[in-house]
Structures are given as C-alpha cells and as structure tokens.
Amino acid sequence: MELRKLFLYLALGVVAFSLWTAWQQDSAQIAAKQQAQQKTVTTQTQNQTQTQSQSSVAQKAQAANGVIAPAPANRVINIKTDVLSLAIDTLGGNILKADLIKYPATQKPNSAPIRILSDSADNLYVAQSGLQGIQKHKPLQYSVARKTYQLASRQKQLAVNFNWKRNGVTVTKTLAFTPGSYVVDVNYKIINSSGKNITGKVFNQIQRKKLKGATGFFRLHTYNGASVSSPKTPYEKLTYSDMDKHDLARTVQGGWVAMQQRYFLSSWIPNQTQAHSQYSNVKDDIYTVGTTTPLNVALGKTVNVSSKFYIGPEIKDNLAPLAKGLDHTIDFGWLWLLSIAVFWVMQHINNVIGNWGWSIILVTVLIKLVFYKFSETSYISMAKMRSLAPKMKMLRERHSDNKQEMSKATMELYRKEKVNPLGGCLPMVIQIPVFIALYYVLLEAVQLRQAPFMFWIHDLSVHDPYYILPILMGISMFFQQKLNPAPPDPTQAKVMMFLPVIFTGIFLSFPSGLVLYWLVNNVLSILQQWHILRKYEKGQIKEKVKSTK
C-alpha cells in the first residue's frame, strides 16, 4: 500500500513538474513578446524620422512576399474608443496596430495598454481585409476625412468611412465601433457604374509571425496558433505545424477564422448565412489564415458585404453571441468540463465578494465539503493503518527473511482488521484533476489576469514574489505527512519526508492562485484528518461503526 501511495505522490510530482515546465515556457514566451513589443515601439519611433521614399521601397519589397510592412506615417489614421486604440493603413484599410485600453501590459504605474496587433517585422500580427477584382493586383488606396477619430463618451456609434472611386466604381469601406465593444463591424458598399459587371472576392485574413509554442504533458501550456470553424466542427485548432504541412482550402457555411494566444483573441467572422472559402498559407515564417466570399456586382447595381472582426479578451459573454463555437477558444484543456465548472463557481462567488483570491479559497472549501464523506472514509482507513503500526512492526521482525510470507501476513492482517490499504490514497486522487483544472483556469481565464488578492499578492496569475505561499504550502505538506501512517520501509519513509521539499521547489514559480488552492486544501485536509484521528483514538468512531451493524 505504501509503495502504491509513493507512486501516487510521484505521479503527482510528474504532473506538477510538467505543469511547471509548461508554465516556465509560457512565462518566457510572454516575456519575450513584451520585449518585442517594447522594441517595436522604439523601432516605430525611429522609422517615423525616415523619408517616405525609404518606406515605399520597404513596402514594395514586403509586398512581393505578401506581407504588410510598416506603413509610412502619412498613410496611417488612428481610431480610439473606450476599449480599443487602433492604427489603420488607408492603403487597403488594414488594421496595423491594436491596443486594449482596459488591459495594461504590466502592473507598473501608468503602464501602456497591451498591444495585440503590430506591424513590426519582429512581431508581425495584422488584420487585413479587402476586395479582389476591383483593381487588379493592387489594394485600394482609400481617402478619409481626417487623421484621428475618437468615440465620444455619449456617442452610440462611431463610423469611419474609407472612400475610393475610379473608372465608374465607388467603394466605401466602413469600420463601425460601439462603446464597450471589441467588435469592429466592417461593411463594403460597392456601386458599379463602370459599364461592365464586376466579379471578384471579398477577403478577410490574419497574418502573424510564428510564436514559439510551448510543449508539455497533455498540452499543459497555453495554446498559440490559429483556429477555424465549420458547421460540422464549431471549433478546430489549426496549429503552426498543421499549417506547415498543408494549406487549408475548403468551403463552409458561415464559420470563422482566428488567431489565439493566452487571454486574447483576434477573429474574422464573415456573414453566417453565406458560404465562404477558408484558407491558410505559410511564407517566410508568416502564417496566414482567412476567408474569401464571392463578389458579384452587376452593372448599375449596389452591393453591400459585411463581416465582423473581434480583437479583445477571451470572455465567453463577448464571444458566444458572435458565432457558434467562438467561445470554445477559451481553451480549458483536456479537463475542460471540470475547468468550466470550477471557473463558473469562482466567477459567481467573485460577483458577490469581489476578490478572486477569496473565491479560490471558498471554491476549495466547497470542494472539500463535496468530498467530505469520501475523505472521511479515507482518513478513518489511515487512522486504522496508524493504529496497526505496532503489529506491522512485529510482522516485519517475524518475517524479515521472507518477503512473500511478509506480504501474505500483511494482507491477512488487513483482512482481519477490515482495513482498506488503498483507502488513504483517495484524497490525493481527488486533488489531482482539480489541481490541473484550476491550473487551466489560471492559465486561460483573462478575468484572473493581474487579479489581486491581498497583502503582497497583487497578481494571482503569476508566482508569489516573496515565495511565502510556496513555503507555507511545503510546511503544510510536511505536517500532513506527519499525520499519515509511517511507511514500513525506511527508504520509502525518507523519500516521503523529502517530497515536501521537492514540491516546494516546483511550486516556487507556479501562479500564486494555484499555490493558494493547494495550501488551503492542505490546511483543510490537516484539520479534517486531525479531527478524525482524535475521534478514532478516543473510540468514538469505533462505537459509531459498531452501532450501525
């Protein structure tokens, strides 16, 4: 039994180490991205001093590869709402930069908002849309009324018109914004007075330079990559390796395409009542995913084509109304059902008390209450095992030279005393899936990003800056083992006593919210186990068992 229990602890250690490895890779990736963004800001400032001719040369070189280059300042307009700050290139009307005003990049005072889209060569991630067939091999150069637009505090909608007219064809591309929304409504109005029918396509695509994805046990890291949707499969990952192997080319009804990263998402959602072609391609380490819709404008006719672009946090209430399966991009991993349940309870508690740290504590208490009777049975079994220690010692002395007889005598003792040698493992078995589920919640739920608890814990999604919680967790684990029956084998006993040190080391860089859960769970387990042990030693549990016969 003790050997199996040791294996269970080691299995938990493997899971914890895999989580730790994945977390380290994700943290390094996020830090690298933030450095790239800072470098981007510096580079863009320097680029503004260059001449327009230099920018044009760079753009032509990039255009040959199908990649957007940093646009010259005279082509860029800025649009700001209460939640978005965008930079738009009037050549094609593409979104070059997108900052999320409500989400600071760091917790430092006066931190700049996090930048999701960027036209930097080092950190390319842009949203493009346009018309094919209007002007051969060239994006439309739109004109706009002014260089800056801002959604006023009481304004219900901000509509920015990009206008183009040539050879009897008039195109108005409108980007519409509403307060508090991360959705950009994109509409094309095409008036055909050219003397001939127009046949072409409307395309929406996202281009992104590859982010080095992490790898881990059962993919315990956050997902970075593309995803697509179809009526048959509402959510389907399209990883970088998938895109390297083959290009996506299919026609679907409705659907969407997206690029995912930790906490945030960009997605094109075309008209859900029409058929669209979804595609992907890779060139020069730039990954593209998009959709096209057939465009037919008869002579003398006017056609409107609409789509939506979402650029913002992965919040279910924001995503679910836009398209089927889009909320599945909140990737809670292979224990998604348990993660969703844990987050749902936490969110409702947080709506009342307004603190995610206390929400984690109360969820831990609720989990302990749900499994209280199971844990009670396990701790009674452990108490019985503890009381059998003198008899076990006698058996070891009697059968010291015969392991087979020792095993046989031990099992006979368990049968006689009605002890389940595996009963004490149940609390640990219960903890493992909840532990992984909460890990995914902290990894993916943007609501917990930079969420403070109290005192020195200012962000539950990152490690404890002073390592107080991991140390307390290790101490609690040490006391918890003291309550357990001692392993009969001295080597196993030493390994078990050293486990709190190993786990403390692993937990040092874990998000403090996860360590808080484990610490509270350990404390509650210690209290319950101590209470049951006292009752057992006083004979209260024995009497209760006898009275139920």
C-alpha positions in Angstrom: 0.0 0.0 0.0 2.7 2.5 1.0 4.6 1.7 -2.3 1.4 2.5 -4.2 0.9 5.6 -2.3 4.5 6.6 -3.0 3.9 6.0 -6.7 0.8 8.2 -6.4 2.9 11.0 -4.9 5.5 10.6 -7.6 2.7 10.7 -10.3 1.5 13.9 -8.8 5.1 15.1 -8.8 5.4 14.3 -12.6 2.2 16.2 -13.3 3.3 19.2 -11.2 6.7 19.2 -12.9 5.1 19.1 -16.3 2.9 22.0 -15.3 5.9 23.8 -14.0 7.8 23.2 -17.2 4.9 24.4 -19.4 4.4 27.4 -17.1 8.1 28.3 -17.4 7.9 28.1 -21.2 4.7 30.2 -21.3 6.2 32.8 -19.0 9.3 33.0 -21.1 7.2 33.4 -24.2 5.2 36.2 -22.7 8.3 38.0 -21.5 9.8 37.7 -25.0 6.7 39.1 -26.6 6.6 42.0 -24.2 10.3 42.7 -25.0 9.5 42.5 -28.7 6.6 45.0 -28.2 8.9 47.4 -26.4 11.4 47.0 -29.2 8.6 47.6 -31.7 7.7 51.0 -30.1 11.3 52.1 -30.3 11.7 50.9 -33.9 8.5 52.7 -34.9 9.6 55.9 -33.3 12.8 55.7 -35.3 11.0 54.8 -38.5 8.9 58.0 -38.3 12.1 60.0 -38.9 12.8 58.2 -42.2 11.8 59.6 -45.5 8.6 58.5 -47.2 10.6 57.1 -50.2 12.5 54.7 -47.9 9.2 53.5 -46.5 7.8 52.9 -50.1 10.9 50.9 -51.1 10.5 48.7 -47.9 6.8 48.3 -48.6 7.3 47.1 -52.2 9.9 44.6 -51.0 7.5 43.2 -48.4 4.5 43.3 -50.7 6.4 40.9 -53.0 6.3 38.4 -50.2 2.6 39.0 -49.5 3.4 40.6 -46.1 2.5 44.0 -44.8 5.4 46.3 -44.0 5.3 49.2 -41.5 3.3 51.9 -43.3 4.5 55.5 -43.7 3.0 57.9 -41.2 1.1 59.9 -43.9 -1.0 56.7 -44.6 -1.9 55.8 -41.0 -5.0 57.0 -39.2 -5.8 56.4 -35.5 -9.1 55.4 -34.1 -9.8 55.3 -30.4 -12.8 54.0 -28.4 -13.2 53.4 -24.7 -11.7 49.9 -25.1 -9.7 50.0 -28.3 -6.9 52.0 -29.9 -6.3 51.2 -33.5 -3.9 52.2 -36.2 -5.3 51.8 -39.7 -3.5 51.9 -43.0 -5.5 53.8 -45.7 -3.9 51.5 -48.3 -6.4 48.7 -48.1 -7.9 49.8 -44.8 -5.9 47.2 -42.8 -5.6 47.2 -39.1 -1.9 47.5 -38.3 -1.9 48.0 -34.5 -4.5 47.3 -31.8 -4.1 48.2 -28.1 -6.6 47.1 -25.5 -7.0 50.1 -23.3 -8.6 48.3 -20.4 -5.7 45.8 -20.2 -2.4 47.3 -19.1 0.7 45.4 -20.3 2.1 45.3 -16.7 1.1 46.3 -13.2 3.5 49.2 -13.1 2.1 52.6 -12.6 1.0 54.3 -15.9 1.7 51.1 -17.8 0.9 51.2 -21.5 -2.0 49.0 -22.7 -1.2 45.6 -24.0 -0.6 45.6 -27.8 -2.2 42.7 -29.6 -1.7 43.6 -33.3 1.5 45.1 -34.6 3.1 45.7 -38.0 6.6 45.3 -36.6 8.8 43.0 -38.6 9.9 41.3 -35.4 6.4 40.8 -34.1 4.1 40.9 -37.1 0.5 40.3 -36.4 -2.0 42.2 -38.5 -5.6 42.0 -39.7 -6.3 42.5 -43.4 -9.4 42.8 -45.5 -10.2 43.9 -49.0 -11.7 43.4 -52.4 -10.2 41.4 -55.2 -11.3 42.1 -58.7 -11.9 45.8 -58.3 -8.3 46.9 -59.1 -6.0 44.2 -60.4 -3.1 43.2 -58.1 -3.4 46.3 -56.0 -5.1 47.2 -52.8 -7.4 50.2 -52.9 -5.9 53.5 -51.7 -8.7 55.0 -49.7 -9.2 58.6 -48.7 -10.6 59.6 -45.2 -12.0 62.8 -43.8 -9.4 63.2 -41.1 -6.4 61.5 -39.4 -7.8 60.8 -36.0 -11.2 59.6 -34.8 -12.5 59.1 -31.2 -15.7 57.7 -29.9 -17.2 60.3 -27.7 -18.4 59.4 -24.2 -22.1 59.6 -25.0 -21.8 58.6 -28.7 -23.8 55.4 -29.5 -21.6 54.5 -32.6 -18.5 55.7 -34.4 -18.5 55.0 -38.1 -15.3 55.7 -40.1 -15.6 55.8 -43.9 -12.8 54.9 -46.2 -13.6 56.1 -49.7 -12.4 55.1 -53.2 -13.6 55.9 -56.6 -12.2 55.2 -60.1 -13.5 54.2 -63.6 -17.1 54.4 -62.5 -16.7 52.2 -59.5 -17.3 53.6 -56.0 -16.3 51.7 -52.9 -17.0 52.8 -49.3 -15.4 50.7 -46.6 -16.9 51.5 -43.2 -15.5 50.5 -39.9 -18.1 50.9 -37.1 -17.5 50.9 -33.4 -19.8 50.8 -30.4 -19.0 51.7 -26.7 -17.6 48.8 -24.6 -17.3 46.5 -27.6 -14.2 44.8 -29.0 -16.1 44.1 -32.3 -15.3 46.1 -35.4 -18.2 46.0 -37.9 -16.7 46.1 -41.4 -19.0 46.9 -44.4 -18.3 47.4 -48.1 -20.7 49.3 -50.2 -19.8 48.9 -53.9 -21.6 51.0 -56.6 -21.0 49.8 -60.1 -21.3 52.4 -62.8 -18.3 51.1 -64.7 -20.2 49.8 -67.8 -19.4 46.2 -67.1 -20.2 43.5 -64.4 -17.7 43.2 -61.6 -16.6 39.7 -60.5 -14.2 39.2 -57.6 -13.9 38.2 -54.0 -14.1 39.8 -50.6 -11.2 38.6 -48.3 -10.6 38.8 -44.6 -7.4 37.4 -43.2 -5.0 37.5 -40.3 -1.2 37.4 -40.8 1.1 36.5 -37.9 4.7 35.7 -37.4 5.1 32.4 -35.7 5.3 32.4 -31.9 7.4 29.6 -30.5 4.8 27.3 -28.9 5.5 25.5 -25.6 5.1 21.7 -25.3 4.1 19.9 -22.2 2.5 16.8 -20.7 -1.1 16.5 -22.2 -0.5 20.1 -23.6 -0.4 21.7 -20.3 0.6 25.0 -21.8 -1.5 27.9 -23.3 -2.4 27.5 -27.0 -0.8 29.8 -29.5 -1.9 29.4 -33.1 -4.8 29.5 -35.5 -8.3 28.0 -35.2 -11.2 27.7 -37.6 -14.8 26.8 -37.5 -17.3 25.0 -39.7 -20.9 23.7 -39.1 -19.5 20.2 -38.6 -16.7 21.2 -36.3 -17.6 24.5 -34.5 -14.0 24.8 -33.1 -10.9 23.3 -34.6 -7.3 24.1 -33.9 -5.0 24.8 -36.8 -1.6 24.6 -35.3 1.6 26.1 -36.8 2.8 22.5 -37.6 -0.5 21.8 -39.3 -0.1 24.9 -41.5 3.5 23.9 -42.3 2.3 20.5 -43.6 -0.6 21.6 -45.8 -2.6 24.6 -46.7 -6.2 24.8 -45.6 -8.7 25.1 -48.6 -12.3 24.4 -48.0 -15.8 25.9 -48.4 -18.1 26.2 -45.4 -21.4 27.8 -44.5 -20.7 30.6 -42.0 -17.8 29.8 -39.8 -14.9 31.9 -38.7 -11.1 32.1 -38.5 -9.0 33.2 -35.6 -5.5 33.6 -34.1 -5.2 32.7 -30.4 -2.8 33.5 -27.6 -3.0 33.5 -23.9 -6.0 35.5 -22.7 -6.6 37.3 -26.1 -8.0 36.6 -29.5 -8.4 38.0 -33.0 -11.1 36.6 -35.3 -12.7 37.3 -38.6 -16.4 36.4 -38.6 -18.0 36.7 -42.0 -21.7 36.7 -42.7 -23.0 33.5 -41.1 -25.8 33.0 -43.8 -23.4 32.8 -46.7 -20.9 30.2 -48.0 -17.2 31.2 -47.6 -13.9 29.7 -48.6 -11.4 29.2 -45.7 -7.7 29.1 -46.5 -4.3 29.2 -44.9 -0.7 29.5 -46.2 2.8 30.0 -44.9 5.6 32.1 -46.4 8.8 33.4 -44.9 7.7 32.3 -41.4 4.5 34.3 -41.8 1.3 32.4 -41.1 -1.9 33.5 -42.8 -5.4 32.3 -42.2 -8.5 33.8 -43.8 -11.8 33.6 -45.7 -13.0 34.7 -49.1 -16.6 35.4 -50.2 -17.6 35.6 -53.9 -18.4 39.2 -55.1 -20.6 39.9 -58.0 -21.8 43.4 -58.8 -23.9 43.7 -61.9 -23.8 46.9 -64.0 -25.7 49.7 -62.3 -26.2 47.8 -59.1 -25.1 48.5 -55.5 -23.9 45.6 -53.3 -23.2 45.6 -49.5 -20.9 43.0 -47.9 -20.5 42.8 -44.2 -18.3 41.0 -41.7 -17.1 41.4 -38.1 -13.6 41.5 -36.7 -13.1 40.7 -33.0 -9.9 41.8 -31.3 -10.0 41.5 -27.5 -10.1 39.3 -24.4 -11.4 35.8 -24.4 -14.6 36.3 -22.5 -17.5 33.9 -23.1 -20.2 36.6 -22.9 -18.3 38.6 -25.6 -17.6 35.6 -28.0 -20.7 33.4 -27.7 -23.2 35.8 -29.4 -20.9 36.4 -32.4 -20.7 32.9 -33.9 -21.1 29.3 -32.9 -18.0 27.8 -31.3 -16.1 31.1 -30.9 -16.3 30.9 -27.1 -14.5 27.5 -27.3 -11.3 29.4 -28.0 -11.2 29.9 -24.2 -9.1 26.7 -24.1 -9.5 25.0 -20.8 -7.6 21.9 -21.9 -8.4 18.2 -21.7 -10.2 18.7 -18.4 -12.3 21.4 -19.9 -15.6 20.3 -18.3 -14.1 20.4 -14.8 -12.3 23.7 -15.5 -15.5 25.3 -16.7 -17.3 24.1 -13.6 -14.6 25.4 -11.3 -14.5 28.8 -13.1 -18.3 29.1 -13.1 -18.4 28.7 -9.3 -15.4 31.0 -8.8 -17.0 33.7 -11.0 -20.3 33.6 -9.2 -18.5 33.9 -5.8 -16.4 36.7 -7.2 -19.5 38.6 -8.3 -20.6 38.7 -4.7 -17.3 39.2 -2.8 -15.2 41.0 -5.5 -11.9 39.1 -4.8 -10.6 36.2 -6.9 -8.3 35.1 -4.1 -11.1 34.6 -1.7 -13.1 33.0 -4.5 -10.3 30.4 -4.8 -10.4 29.8 -1.1 -14.2 29.4 -1.0 -14.1 27.1 -4.0 -11.5 25.0 -2.2 -13.8 24.8 0.9 -16.8 23.8 -1.3 -14.7 21.1 -3.0 -13.7 19.8 0.5 -17.4 19.8 1.6 -18.5 17.9 -1.5 -15.9 15.2 -1.0 -16.0 15.3 2.8 -17.5 11.8 3.3 -15.1 10.3 0.8 -12.2 11.9 2.6 -13.6 10.9 6.0 -13.6 7.3 4.9 -10.0 7.6 3.7 -8.8 9.2 6.9 -10.5 6.6 9.0 -8.6 4.0 7.0 -5.4 5.9 7.6 -6.2 6.1 11.3 -6.6 2.3 11.4 -3.4 1.9 9.5 -1.7 4.1 12.0 -3.0 2.0 14.9 -1.7 -1.1 13.3 1.9 0.2 13.3 3.0 -2.0 16.3 1.5 -5.1 14.7 3.2 -4.3 11.4 6.5 -3.9 13.2 6.1 -7.4 14.7 5.3 -8.9 11.4 8.4 -7.3 9.8 10.5 -8.7 12.6 8.9 -12.2 12.3 9.2 -12.4 8.5 12.3 -10.3 8.0 13.9 -13.0 5.8 10.8 -13.9 3.8 9.1 -11.1 1.8 6.5 -13.4 0.4 5.4 -14.5 3.8 5.5 -10.9 5.0 3.2 -9.8 2.2 0.8 -12.7 2.9 0.7 -12.0 6.6 0.2 -8.2 6.0 -2.8 -8.8 3.7 -4.2 -11.2 6.3 -3.8 -8.6 9.0 -5.6 -6.0 6.7 -8.5 -8.5 6.1 -8.8 -9.3 9.8 -8.8 -5.7 10.9 -11.1 -4.7 8.0 -8.6 -2.1 6.7 -8.5 -1.0 3.1 -4.8 -0.4 2.4 -5.6 1.9 -0.6 -8.3 3.9 1.2 -5.8 6.7 2.3 -5.0 7.4 -1.4 -8.4 8.8 -2.3 -7.8 12.4 -1.1 -4.7 12.6 -3.3 -6.6 11.1 -6.3 -9.3 13.8 -5.9 -6.8 16.6 -5.7 -5.0 15.9 -9.0 -7.8 16.6 -11.5 -9.0 19.7 -9.5 -5.4 20.9 -9.4 -5.0 20.6 -13.2 -8.4 22.1 -13.8 -7.6 25.2 -11.7 -4.2 25.4 -13.5 -6.1 25.8 -16.8 -8.4 28.4 -15.3 -5.5 30.5 -14.1 -3.8 29.9 -17.5 -6.7 30.9 -19.7 -9.3 33.0 -17.8 -8.5 36.6 -18.6 -10.6 37.7 -15.6 -7.7 36.4 -13.3 -5.0 38.2 -15.3 -3.4 40.8 -12.8 -6.2 39.9 -10.3 -5.0 40.9 -6.8 -5.7 39.0 -3.6 -4.4 40.8 -0.5 -1.2 42.0 1.2 1.8 41.1 -1.1 -0.2 39.1 -3.7 -1.0 41.6 -6.4 -1.5 39.1 -9.3 -2.9 35.6 -8.7 -1.8 34.6 -12.2 1.9 34.9 -11.5 4.2 33.5 -8.9 4.4 34.8 -5.3 7.1 37.5 -5.4 8.3 36.6 -1.9 7.7 32.8 -2.2 5.8 32.9 1.1 2.8 30.8 -0.2 5.0 28.0 -1.6 7.0 27.8 1.7 3.8 27.7 3.7 2.5 25.0 1.3 5.6 22.9 1.9 5.3 23.3 5.6 1.6 22.2 5.5 2.6 19.2 3.4 5.2 18.2 6.0 2.6 18.3 8.8 0.1 16.4 6.7 2.6 13.6 6.3 3.2 13.5 10.0 -0.5 12.6 10.4 -0.2 9.7 7.9 0.9 6.3 9.0 4.7 5.9 8.6 5.9 3.8 5.7 7.3 0.4 6.9 10.3 0.7 4.6 13.0 3.2 5.8 13.9 4.1 2.3 10.3 4.9 1.4 10.0 6.9 4.6 12.9 9.1 3.7 11.6 9.7 0.2 8.2 10.6 1.6 9.7 13.1 4.0 11.7 14.7 1.3 8.7 15.2 -1.0 7.6 18.5 0.7 10.9 20.0 -0.2 10.6 18.8 -3.9 7.1 20.2 -4.2 8.0 23.5 -2.6 10.8 23.9 -5.2 8.3 23.1 -8.0 5.7 25.4 -6.7 8.0 28.4 -6.3 7.3 29.6 -9.9 3.6 28.5 -10.1 0.9 31.1 -10.2 0.1 32.2 -6.6 -3.6 31.4 -7.1 -2.7 27.7 -7.7 -0.4 27.6 -4.7 -3.2 29.3 -2.6 -5.6 26.5 -3.6 -3.1 23.8 -2.7 -2.2 25.4 0.6 -5.8 25.9 1.7 -6.6 22.3 0.6 -3.7 21.0 2.7 -4.8 23.0 5.8 -8.4 21.8 5.5 -7.2 18.2 5.0 -5.0 18.5 8.1 -7.8 19.8 10.2 -10.2 17.1 9.0 -7.6 14.3 9.4 -6.6 15.5 12.9 -10.3 15.7 13.9 -10.9 12.1 12.7 -7.7 10.8 14.2 -8.7 12.2 17.6 -12.2 10.7 17.4 -10.7 7.3 16.4 -8.2 7.3 19.2 -11.0 8.1 21.7 -13.0 5.2 20.4 -15.9 7.4 19.1 -15.6 6.2 15.5 -15.4 2.5 16.6 -18.6 2.9 18.7 -20.3 4.5 15.7 -19.3 1.7 13.4 -20.5 -1.0 15.9 -23.8 0.8 16.4 -24.6 0.7 12.7 -24.2 -3.1 12.5 
